[in-house]
Amino acid sequence: MNYEAILWYILFLDSIIACFLAFGFLDWYQENLPRVNKIFPITLGWSATYLTLTIWLGWALLRLNVLP
């Protein structure tokens, strides 16, 4: 497995977690992690955009036969 594939899988997992937090547990995130929330605020739009861009990048890597 190459480094590009490993990096993409890490980014994909991170984008899924970000969308999961933004769509389901936004209040929990803001209440329990106030310092992190000030630095990295989670919004619905940016989380969906992050997931969309990650999927698009994965599709491009798959077409180039980089992803197994």
N, C-alpha and C positions, 0 to 999 in steps of 0.2 A: 504494500500500500504506500502511496506517495504522500508527501507533505500537503499538497493541495487538497487531496481528499480528506485527510485528517482535519485540516483547518476548516473545510466546508462542513464536515459533520459536527464540529464544535460550534460553529456559527449557526447551523441549523437548529441544534439543540437549544442554544441560547435564545434564538428568535422564537421558538415554540414556548419556552419558559416565559419570555417577556409577554407574549400574547396571552398566555394562560393567566399571568398576573394581572395584566391590563383588563382583560375581559371578565375575570371572575373574582379576583382578590385584591382589587385596587385599594379598598378601604383598609384591609389588613396590612398591605405594604406601606401605606402612608402612616398608619398608627404605630406599627412595630419597628419600622426602620426609618425614623425621621431624618437622620443625618444622610443616609444614602438617598432618600427621596429628594433632599435639597440639591444633591449633586447630580443624580440620575432620576429625574422625574419620569414616571411612566404615563404615557397617554395612549389612548386607543388608536389614534391615527398613526403615530410614529411606530407603534408596535406592529400594526398591520402592514405598514410600508416596509419595515425591516423584514418581516416574514416574506412579503412579496419579492423583495430584492434578493433575499437568500434563496428562495425557490427558483427565481430566474437565473441566478448564478449557478445553482446546481444543475439546472436544465442545460445551460451552456457547457458546463464541465462534462456532463453526461454525453452531449453530442460530440465532444472532443475526445471521448473515451478516457477521461481522467478518473471518473468515479467508477468504482466496481459495481 
